[in-house]
């Protein structure tokens, strides 16, 4: 009798940040470093997944091979901006630091995930990257380009929440959290301006700034402008977002195992 596959633990790839090499005081060149805040891995573990830190590579072949071993991908946030050339605009003075190598890796990874209907969760800049891949644009700087908006760069409140967002009816996010409002943190100076093809808005701030997006055409493609991984220890609704994402990844892994058997 063939043994049935047991509960699967999905492997979740997380994109890290990269620090460019700078000469040491003695003049020796230092190696570039990839790094990831522990809170992302903890959120995946708490949600029932196994986190895997992804290497940043320019090789499309390597990226495809990496995806073969994963069940889902988290595009993490970072203290950098996506160059506006990727959505057809010229940079303004308020544009922040650019990390081209990381940006191009993440945009390619997202494009592959969308093509394969691969579970994808974007956090902060990760949500913006999903929007850009699908042809959308960003506010390069909210304060400059949307001057009537509230202050969205409140890093001092990142572990407590900085403002409320409205969760839109008929969205996956609303299905996950079951609430009309969420208290979220806010540590960004950019945001989605025009939506990418096939995306819908699932959350907005009180000033109308888009705080969440998703694709109804995919099994799980969802992005939020805030950092739920900072809030999961004090807010079960934030934890539910990770748990729902990992549940979809687990289901796809179980289905793949059944097909193999």
PAZAPA-4460 file (N, C-alpha, C; in steps of 0.05 Angstrom, whole numbers, plus 32768, in hexadecimal, padded with zeros to 4 digits):
% residues 261
    n_x    n_y    n_z   ca_x   ca_y   ca_z    c_x    c_y    c_z   seq   type   mol
   8011   7FE8   8000   8000   8000   8000   8012   8019   8000     1      X     A
   800C   802B   7FEE   801C   8043   7FEC   8017   8056   8004     2      X     A
   802C   805F   800F   802A   8071   8026   8021   808D   801D     3      X     A
   800D   8098   802A   8003   80B2   8023   8017   80C8   802E     4      X     A
   801B   80DD   801F   802D   80F2   8029   8021   8100   8041     5      X     A
   8033   8106   8054   802B   8113   806D   8029   8131   8069     6      X     A
   8023   8140   807E   8021   815D   807C   803B   8169   8072     7      X     A
   8038   817B   805F   8050   8186   8052   8057   81A1   805F     8      X     A
   8070   81A5   8063   807A   81BF   806C   8084   81CF   8054     9      X     A
   8077   81E3   804C   807F   81F2   8034   8099   8201   8038    10      X     A
   80A9   8202   8023   80C2   8211   8023   80BB   822D   8017    11      X     A
   80C1   8242   8027   80BB   825D   801F   80D4   826C   801B    12      X     A
   80D9   8274   8002   80F0   8285   7FFC   80EB   82A2   8003    13      X     A
   80FF   82AF   800F   80FD   82CB   8017   8114   82DA   800A    14      X     A
   810E   82F0   7FFC   8123   8300   7FF0   8131   8310   8005    15      X     A
   814B   8310   8005   815A   8320   8019   8163   833B   800F    16      X     A
   816F   834A   801F   817B   8364   8017   8198   835E   8010    17      X     A
   81A4   8372   8003   81C1   836F   7FFC   81CF   8389   8003    18      X     A
   81E6   8386   800F   81F7   839D   8015   820F   839C   8002    19      X     A
   8213   83B2   7FF4   8229   83B3   7FE1   8244   83B4   7FF0    20      X     A
   8259   83AA   7FE2   8273   83A9   7FEE   827F   83C5   7FEF    21      X     A
   828A   83CC   8006   8299   83E5   8009   82B5   83DF   8013    22      X     A
   82C8   83EF   800B   82E3   83EB   8014   82E6   83ED   8032    23      X     A
   82F6   83DC   803E   82FB   83DE   805B   830E   83F5   8060    24      X     A
   8311   83FE   8079   8324   8413   807F   8340   840E   8075    25      X     A
   8348   83F5   8073   8362   83EE   806A   8364   83ED   804B    26      X     A
   834D   83F1   803E   834D   83F1   8021   8345   83D7   8014    27      X     A
   8342   83C1   8023   833A   83A8   8018   831D   83A7   8012    28      X     A
   8316   839B   7FFB   82FA   839A   7FF3   82EB   8386   8003    29      X     A
   82D3   838E   800C   82C3   837B   801C   82AF   836E   8009    30      X     A
   82A6   8356   8011   8293   8347   8002   8277   8352   8005    31      X     A
   8266   8351   7FF0   824A   8358   7FF3   823D   8345   8007    32      X     A
   8229   834E   8015   821B   833E   8029   81FD   833D   8023    33      X     A
   81F1   8325   8024   81D4   8324   8023   81CA   831F   8040    34      X     A
   81B4   832B   8047   81AB   8329   8063   818C   832B   8063    35      X     A
   8181   8320   8078   8164   8320   807C   815E   8323   8099    36      X     A
   814B   8335   809F   8143   8338   80BB   8135   831F   80C5    37      X     A
   813B   8317   80DD   8131   82FE   80E8   8113   82FC   80E9    38      X     A
   8106   8313   80EA   80E9   8314   80EE   80DA   8306   80D7    39      X     A
   80E5   8307   80BE   80D8   82FA   80A8   80D9   82DC   80AC    40      X     A
   80F0   82D1   80B3   80F2   82B4   80B7   80E0   82AB   80CE    41      X     A
   80DF   82BB   80E3   80CE   82B4   80FA   80B0   82B3   80F2    42      X     A
   80A8   82C6   80E1   808C   82C7   80D9   8085   82AE   80C8    43      X     A
   8098   82A6   80B7   8093   828E   80A7   8092   8275   80B9    44      X     A
   80A5   8273   80CC   80A5   825C   80DE   808B   825B   80EF    45      X     A
   8083   8272   80F9   806B   8273   8109   8052   826B   80F9    46      X     A
   8053   8271   80DF   803D   826A   80CE   803D   824E   80C3    47      X     A
   8051   823E   80CB   8052   8222   80C3   8063   821C   80AA    48      X     A
   8073   822F   80A1   8084   822B   808A   80A2   8229   8092    49      X     A
   80B2   8222   807F   80CF   8221   8083   80DB   8237   8072    50      X     A
   80E8   824B   807F   80F3   8262   8070   810E   825B   8063    51      X     A
   8112   8265   804B   812B   8261   803C   8134   827D   8031    52      X     A
   814C   8285   8039   8156   829F   802E   8161   829A   8012    53      X     A
   8158   82AA   8000   815F   82A7   7FE4   8178   82B6   7FDC    54      X     A
   8189   82AA   7FCB   81A0   82B9   7FC1   8197   82CD   7FAC    55      X     A
   81A3   82E4   7FAB   819D   82F7   7F96   81AF   82F1   7F7E    56      X     A
   81A3   82EC   7F68   81B2   82E4   7F50   81A7   82F1   7F37    57      X     A
   81B8   82F5   7F24   81AF   8300   7F0A   81AA   82EA   7EF6    58      X     A
   81AE   82D1   7EFE   81AA   82BA   7EEC   818D   82B1   7EEC    59      X     A
   8180   82B4   7ED5   8164   82AB   7ED3   8162   828D   7ED7    60      X     A
   8175   827E   7ECD   8176   8261   7ED0   8177   825A   7EED    61      X     A
   8188   8267   7EFC   818B   8261   7F19   8171   8268   7F28    62      X     A
   8164   827E   7F20   814B   8286   7F2D   8136   8271   7F28    63      X     A
   8134   8267   7F10   8120   8253   7F0A   8126   8239   7F19    64      X     A
   813F   8232   7F1C   8146   821A   7F2B   8140   821D   7F49    65      X     A
   8144   8234   7F53   813E   823A   7F6F   8120   8236   7F74    66      X     A
   8110   8241   7F62   80F3   823F   7F65   80E8   8222   7F65    67      X     A
   80F6   8210   7F57   80EE   81F4   7F56   80ED   81E7   7F71    68      X     A
   80FC   81F2   7F84   80FE   81E7   7F9F   80EC   81F5   7FB4    69      X     A
   80DE   8209   7FAB   80CF   821A   7FBD   80B1   8215   7FBA    70      X     A
   80A1   821D   7FCE   8084   821C   7FCD   8077   8238   7FCE    71      X     A
   8087   824C   7FD3   807D   8267   7FD4   8094   827A   7FD8    72      X     A
   808E   8294   7FD3   80A3   82A8   7FD4   8098   82C1   7FE3    73      X     A
   80A9   82CB   7FF5   80A4   82E5   8002   80B8   82F9   7FF6    74      X     A
   80AE   830F   7FEB   80BF   8325   7FE3   80C0   8338   7FFA    75      X     A
   80D6   8339   8008   80D8   8349   8021   80DC   8367   801B    76      X     A
   80D8   8377   802F   80DC   8393   802D   80FA   839A   8030    77      X     A
   8100   83B3   802C   811C   83BC   802F   811D   83DB   802D    78      X     A
   8133   83E6   8037   8136   8403   8038   8143   840C   801D    79      X     A
   8134   8409   8007   813D   8411   7FED   8124   8416   7FDB    80      X     A
   8128   8422   7FC4   8112   8428   7FB2   8116   8419   7F98    81      X     A
   8101   8413   7F8A   8102   8408   7F6F   8105   841F   7F5B    82      X     A
   8119   841D   7F4A   811E   8433   7F38   8106   8437   7F26    83      X     A
   80FD   8450   7F22   80E5   8455   7F12   80E8   844E   7EF4    84      X     A
   8100   8448   7EEB   8102   843F   7ECF   80F3   8425   7ECA    85      X     A
   80EE   8416   7EDF   80DF   83FD   7EDC   80C2   8401   7ED8    86      X     A
   80B8   841A   7EDD   809C   8420   7ED7   809A   8439   7EC6    87      X     A
   80AF   843F   7EB7   80AD   8453   7EA2   80AE   8470   7EAB    88      X     A
   80BB   8475   7EC2   80BC   8491   7ECC   80DA   8499   7ED0    89      X     A
   80DE   84B3   7ED2   80F8   84BE   7ED9   80F9   84C1   7EF7    90      X     A
   8110   84BE   7F03   8112   84C1   7F21   810F   84DE   7F29    91      X     A
   8102   84E1   7F40   8100   84FC   7F4D   8115   84FF   7F63    92      X     A
   8118   8517   7F6D   812D   851C   7F80   812A   850C   7F9A    93      X     A
   8111   8506   7FA1   810C   84F8   7FBB   810F   84D9   7FB9    94      X     A
   8116   84CF   7FA2   811B   84B2   7F9F   8131   84AA   7FB1    95      X     A
   812E   8493   7FBE   8142   8489   7FD1   8157   8477   7FC4    96      X     A
   8164   8468   7FD5   817A   8456   7FCC   816F   8441   7FB9    97      X     A
   817F   843B   7FA4   8178   8427   7F90   818B   840F   7F94    98      X     A
   817F   83F7   7F93   818F   83DE   7F94   8188   83CE   7F7B    99      X     A
   8196   83D3   7F65   818E   83C8   7F4B   8190   83AA   7F4B   100      X     A
   81A4   839E   7F57   81A8   8381   7F56   8190   8373   7F64   101      X     A
   8189   837D   7F7B   8173   8371   7F8A   8159   8375   7F7B   102      X     A
   8154   838E   7F71   813C   8394   7F63   8138   8382   7F4B   103      X     A
   814C   837F   7F3A   8149   836F   7F22   8145   8352   7F28   104      X     A
   8152   8348   7F3E   814D   832C   7F46   8130   8329   7F4F   105      X     A
   8126   833B   7F5F   810A   8338   7F69   80F6   833B   7F53   106      X     A
   80FA   834E   7F41   80E7   8352   7F2B   80E6   8339   7F19   107      X     A
   80FD   832C   7F14   80FD   8314   7F04   80F0   82FD   7F13   108      X     A
   80F5   82FB   7F2D   80E9   82E6   7F3E   80CB   82E9   7F3E   109      X     A
   80C1   8301   7F41   80A5   8306   7F42   8098   82FE   7F27   110      X     A
   80A5   8306   7F11   809A   8300   7EF7   8098   82E2   7EF3   111      X     A
   80AC   82D3   7EFB   80AB   82B6   7EF9   8094   82AA   7F0A   112      X     A
   8092   82B5   7F23   807D   82AB   7F35   8061   82B0   7F2A   113      X     A
   805D   82C8   7F1F   8043   82CE   7F13   803D   82BC   7EFC   114      X     A
   8051   82B7   7EEB   804D   82A6   7ED4   8045   8289   7EDC   115      X     A
   8050   8280   7EF2   804C   8264   7EFB   8035   8262   7F10   116      X     A
   8028   8279   7F16   8014   827A   7F2B   801F   826F   7F45   117      X     A
   8036   8279   7F4C   8045   8271   7F64   803D   8283   7F7B   118      X     A
   8037   8278   7F93   802F   8289   7FA9   8043   829F   7FAF   119      X     A
   803A   82B8   7FB2   804C   82CF   7FB3   8040   82E3   7FC7   120      X     A
   8051   82EB   7FDA   8049   82FE   7FEF   805D   8314   7FF0   121      X     A
   8054   832D   7FEA   8066   8344   7FEA   8062   8355   8003   122      X     A
   8078   835C   8010   8077   836D   8028   8083   8388   8022   123      X     A
   8075   839D   8026   807E   83B8   8022   8089   83BC   8006   124      X     A
   80A4   83BF   8003   80AF   83C2   7FE8   80A9   83A9   7FD7   125      X     A
   80A4   8392   7FE3   809D   837B   7FD4   8082   837E   7FC6   126      X     A
   806F   838B   7FD3   8055   8390   7FC7   8059   83A4   7FAF   127      X     A
   806A   83B8   7FB3   806F   83CB   7F9D   807C   83BC   7F85   128      X     A
   808E   83AA   7F8B   809B   839B   7F75   8087   838A   7F65   129      X     A
   8074   837D   7F72   805F   836E   7F64   8050   8381   7F52   130      X     A
   8049   8398   7F5C   8039   83AB   7F4C   8049   83B4   7F34   131      X     A
   8063   83B9   7F37   8074   83C2   7F20   8076   83AC   7F0B   132      X     A
   807A   8393   7F13   807C   837D   7F00   8063   837C   7EEF   133      X     A
   804C   8381   7EFA   8033   8380   7EEC   802B   839A   7EDE   134      X     A
   803F   83AC   7EDB   803B   83C4   7ECB   8031   83DC   7EDA   135      X     A
   8030   83DA   7EF5   8027   83F1   7F05   803D   8405   7F0B   136      X     A
   8036   841B   7F17   804A   842F   7F1E   8049   8435   7F3C   137      X     A
   805C   8445   7F46   805F   844B   7F62   8060   846A   7F66   138      X     A
   8057   8472   7F7D   805F   848D   7F87   807C   848B   7F8E   139      X     A
   808E   849A   7F81   80AA   8499   7F88   80AF   84A4   7FA4   140      X     A
   809E   84B7   7FAC   809F   84C2   7FC7   8083   84CD   7FCD   141      X     A
   8076   84C1   7FE1   805A   84C8   7FE7   8058   84E5   7FEF   142      X     A
   806A   84EF   8000   8068   850B   8009   806A   851E   7FF2   143      X     A
   807A   8518   7FDE   807E   852A   7FC7   8067   8528   7FB3   144      X     A
   805F   850F   7FAD   804C   850B   7F97   802F   8507   7FA0   145      X     A
   802B   8504   7FBA   8010   8503   7FC6   8010   8514   7FDF   146      X     A
   8014   852E   7FDD   801A   853F   7FF4   8003   8541   8009   147      X     A
   7FEB   8538   8002   7FD5   853A   8015   7FD3   8520   8026   148      X     A
   7FE5   850E   8022   7FE4   84F4   8030   7FF0   84F8   804D   149      X     A
   7FEA   84E4   805E   7FF5   84E4   8079   8012   84DC   8078   150      X     A
   801F   84DD   808E   803B   84D4   8090   803C   84B5   8090   151      X     A
   8049   84AA   807D   804A   848D   807A   8065   8481   8083   152      X     A
   8078   8492   808A   8092   8488   8091   8096   848C   80AF   153      X     A
   808B   8478   80BE   808C   8479   80DC   8099   8460   80E6   154      X     A
   80B4   845F   80E2   80C3   8448   80EB   80C3   8445   8109   155      X     A
   80BE   845B   8118   80BD   8459   8135   80A6   8449   813F   156      X     A
   8092   8444   812E   807A   8435   8136   8078   841A   8129   157      X     A
   808E   8410   811E   808C   83F8   810D   8084   83DF   811C   158      X     A
   8088   83DE   8137   8080   83C7   8146   8065   83CB   8154   159      X     A
   8058   83E1   814F   803F   83E7   815D   8028   83EE   814A   160      X     A
   802E   83F7   8132   8019   8400   8120   8018   841E   811F   161      X     A
   8014   8429   8107   8015   8446   8104   7FFB   8452   80FB   162      X     A
   7FEA   8443   80ED   7FD0   844D   80E4   7FBE   8435   80DC   163      X     A
   7FA6   843B   80D6   7F93   8426   80CE   7F90   8425   80B0   164      X     A
   7F8A   840D   80A6   7F83   840A   808A   7F68   83FD   8088   165      X     A
   7F59   8405   8072   7F40   83F9   806C   7F45   83E0   805B   166      X     A
   7F39   83CA   8063   7F3B   83B1   8054   7F23   83AF   8042   167      X     A
   7F28   83AB   8028   7F12   83AC   8015   7F02   8392   8013   168      X     A
   7EE8   8395   8010   7ED7   837D   800D   7EDD   836E   7FF4   169      X     A
   7ED8   8354   7FF4   7EDB   8344   7FDC   7EF8   833E   7FD5   170      X     A
   7F0A   8342   7FE8   7F26   833C   7FE2   7F30   8325   7FF3   171      X     A
   7F46   831A   7FEA   7F53   8304   7FF9   7F5B   830D   8015   172      X     A
   7F66   8326   8016   7F6E   8330   8030   7F57   8332   8043   173      X     A
   7F40   833B   803A   7F28   833C   804B   7F20   8320   8054   174      X     A
   7F22   830D   8042   7F1C   82F1   8049   7F2E   82E6   805E   175      X     A
   7F48   82EE   805D   7F5C   82E5   8070   7F57   82F0   808C   176      X     A
   7F55   830B   808D   7F54   8318   80A8   7F38   831B   80B2   177      X     A
   7F24   831C   80A1   7F08   831E   80AA   7F02   8338   80B8   178      X     A
   7F10   834D   80B2   7F0B   8367   80BF   7F0A   837D   80AA   179      X     A
   7EFD   8393   80B2   7EFB   83AA   80A0   7F12   83BD   80A3   180      X     A
   7F20   83BB   80B9   7F37   83CC   80BE   7F4E   83BC   80CB   181      X     A
   7F66   83C5   80C6   7F7E   83BA   80D4   7F8F   83D1   80DD   182      X     A
   7F9C   83CE   80F4   7FB0   83E0   80FD   7FCB   83D7   80F2   183      X     A
   7FD8   83E7   80E3   7FF1   83DF   80D6   8008   83F3   80DC   184      X     A
   8020   83E9   80D9   8037   83FB   80DB   803B   8409   80C0   185      X     A
   804C   841D   80BF   8050   842C   80A6   806C   8437   80A5   186      X     A
   807C   842B   8094   8099   8432   8093   80A2   8437   8076   187      X     A
   8091   8443   8066   8097   8445   804A   8093   8462   8040   188      X     A
   80A2   846A   802B   809E   8484   801F   8095   8481   8002   189      X     A
   8093   8468   7FF9   8088   8462   7FDE   806F   8452   7FE2   190      X     A
   805F   8450   7FCC   8046   8440   7FCD   803D   843C   7FB0   191      X     A
   802A   8429   7FAD   801E   8424   7F93   800F   843D   7F8A   192      X     A
   8014   8445   7F71   8005   845C   7F65   7FF0   8452   7F52   193      X     A
   7FF8   8445   7F3C   7FE5   8439   7F29   7FE8   841B   7F2B   194      X     A
   7FD2   840D   7F2B   7FD2   83F0   7F2F   7FDD   83E2   7F16   195      X     A
   7FEB   83CB   7F1B   7FF4   83BA   7F06   7FDD   83AA   7EFB   196      X     A
   7FE1   839F   7EE4   7FCC   8390   7ED6   7FC2   8378   7EE6   197      X     A
   7FA8   8376   7EEA   7F9C   835F   7EF8   7F9B   8362   7F16   198      X     A
   7FA7   8377   7F21   7FA7   837A   7F3E   7F8F   838A   7F47   199      X     A
   7F87   8385   7F60   7F72   8395   7F6D   7F7D   839F   7F88   200      X     A
   7F71   83B4   7F92   7F79   83C0   7FAB   7F6A   83B1   7FC1   201      X     A
   7F79   83A8   7FD6   7F6B   839A   7FEC   7F6C   83AA   8006   202      X     A
   7F7C   83C0   8007   7F7D   83D0   801F   7F86   83ED   8018   203      X     A
   7F7B   8400   8025   7F83   841C   8021   7F85   842A   803C   204      X     A
   7F97   843E   803D   7F9A   844E   8055   7F83   8463   8055   205      X     A
   7F81   8471   806B   7F6B   8485   806E   7F6F   849C   805A   206      X     A
   7F87   84A0   8050   7F8C   84B6   803D   7F89   84AC   8020   207      X     A
   7F82   8493   801C   7F7E   8488   8001   7F96   847B   7FF5   208      X     A
   7FAD   847C   8003   7FC5   846E   7FF9   7FC0   8450   7FF9   209      X     A
   7FC7   8442   7FE3   7FC4   8425   7FE1   7FD6   8417   7FF5   210      X     A
   7FCB   8406   8005   7FDB   83F7   8019   7FDC   83D9   8014   211      X     A
   7FCD   83CF   8001   7FCE   83B3   7FFB   7FC3   83AD   7FE0   212      X     A
   7FCE   8398   7FD3   7FC6   8390   7FB8   7FC5   8372   7FB7   213      X     A
   7FB6   8367   7FA3   7FB5   834B   7F9F   7FAC   8345   7F83   214      X     A
   7FB1   832C   7F7B   7FA8   8323   7F60   7F93   830E   7F63   215      X     A
   7F7A   8313   7F5B   7F65   82FE   7F5D   7F6A   82E7   7F49   216      X     A
   7F7B   82EB   7F36   7F7F   82D6   7F21   7F94   82C1   7F2A   217      X     A
   7FA1   82C5   7F41   7FB5   82B2   7F4A   7FAD   82A5   7F64   218      X     A
   7FBA   828E   7F6A   7FB4   8280   7F83   7FB9   8291   7F9B   219      X     A
   7FD0   829E   7F9B   7FD7   82B1   7FB1   7FEC   82C4   7FA7   220      X     A
   7FE4   82DC   7FA0   7FF6   82F2   7F9A   7FEB   830A   7FA9   221      X     A
   7FF9   8311   7FBE   7FEF   8326   7FD0   8006   8336   7FDA   222      X     A
   8002   8350   7FDC   8017   8362   7FE6   800B   8376   7FFA   223      X     A
   8019   837C   800F   8011   8390   8022   8027   83A4   8026   224      X     A
   801F   83BD   802A   8033   83D3   802C   8040   83D4   8048   225      X     A
   8033   83C7   805B   803E   83C8   8076   804F   83AF   807B   226      X     A
   8059   83AC   8094   806A   8396   809B   805C   8384   80B0   227      X     A
   804B   8371   80A7   803D   8360   80BA   804F   834F   80CC   228      X     A
   8067   8349   80C2   807A   8338   80D1   8083   8346   80EB   229      X     A
   8081   8361   80EC   8087   836F   8105   8070   836D   8119   230      X     A
   8058   8367   8110   8040   836A   8121   8034   834F   8129   231      X     A
   803F   8338   811F   8032   831F   8124   8031   8316   8141   232      X     A
   8044   8320   8152   8044   8318   816E   802E   8326   817E   233      X     A
   8023   833C   8173   800E   834B   8182   7FF4   834C   8173   234      X     A
   7FF3   8342   815A   7FDB   8345   814A   7FD6   832C   813A   235      X     A
   7FC3   831C   8143   7FBD   8302   8136   7FB4   8306   8119   236      X     A
   7FA9   831D   8112   7F9F   8321   80F7   7FB7   8324   80E4   237      X     A
   7FCD   832F   80ED   7FE5   8330   80DC   7FF1   8314   80D9   238      X     A
   7FEF   8304   80EE   7FF9   82E9   80ED   7FE9   82D8   80D8   239      X     A
   7FCF   82DE   80D6   7FBD   82CF   80C4   7FC6   82D3   80A7   240      X     A
   7FD1   82EA   80A1   7FDA   82EF   8085   7FF0   82DB   807D   241      X     A
   8004   82D8   808F   8019   82C5   808A   800E   82A9   808A   242      X     A
   7FFD   82A2   809D   7FF2   8287   809F   7FE2   8280   8086   243      X     A
   7FD3   8293   807B   7FC4   828E   8063   7FD6   8289   804B   244      X     A
   7FEA   8299   8048   7FFE   8296   8033   800B   827A   8034   245      X     A
   8014   8272   804C   8022   8259   804F   800E   8241   804B   246      X     A
   7FF5   8245   8053   7FE1   8230   804E   7FDE   822A   8030   247      X     A
   7FDE   823F   8020   7FDC   823B   8003   7FF5   822D   7FF9   248      X     A
   800C   8235   8003   8025   8228   7FFB   8025   820A   8003   249      X     A
   801B   8204   801A   8019   81E9   8024   8007   81D8   8012   250      X     A
   7FF0   81E4   800B   7FDD   81D5   7FFB   7FE9   81CE   7FE0   251      X     A
   7FF8   81E1   7FD4   8004   81DB   7FBA   801A   81C6   7FBC   252      X     A
   8029   81C6   7FD2   803D   81B1   7FD7   8030   8196   7FDA   253      X     A
   801A   8195   7FE9   800C   817B   7FED   8002   8171   7FD2   254      X     A
   7FF7   8183   7FC2   7FED   817B   7FA8   8003   8170   7F96   255      X     A
   801B   817D   7F97   8031   8173   7F88   803A   8158   7F91   256      X     A
   803A   8153   7FAC   8042   8139   7FB6   802E   8123   7FAE   257      X     A
   8015   812A   7FAE   8001   8116   7FA5   8005   810F   7F88   258      X     A
   800C   8122   7F77   8010   811D   7F5B   8028   810B   7F57   259      X     A
   803D   810E   7F68   8054   80FD   7F66   804E   80E0   7F6D   260      X     A
   803B   80DD   7F7F   8035   80C2   7F88   801E   80B5   7F79   261      X     A
***
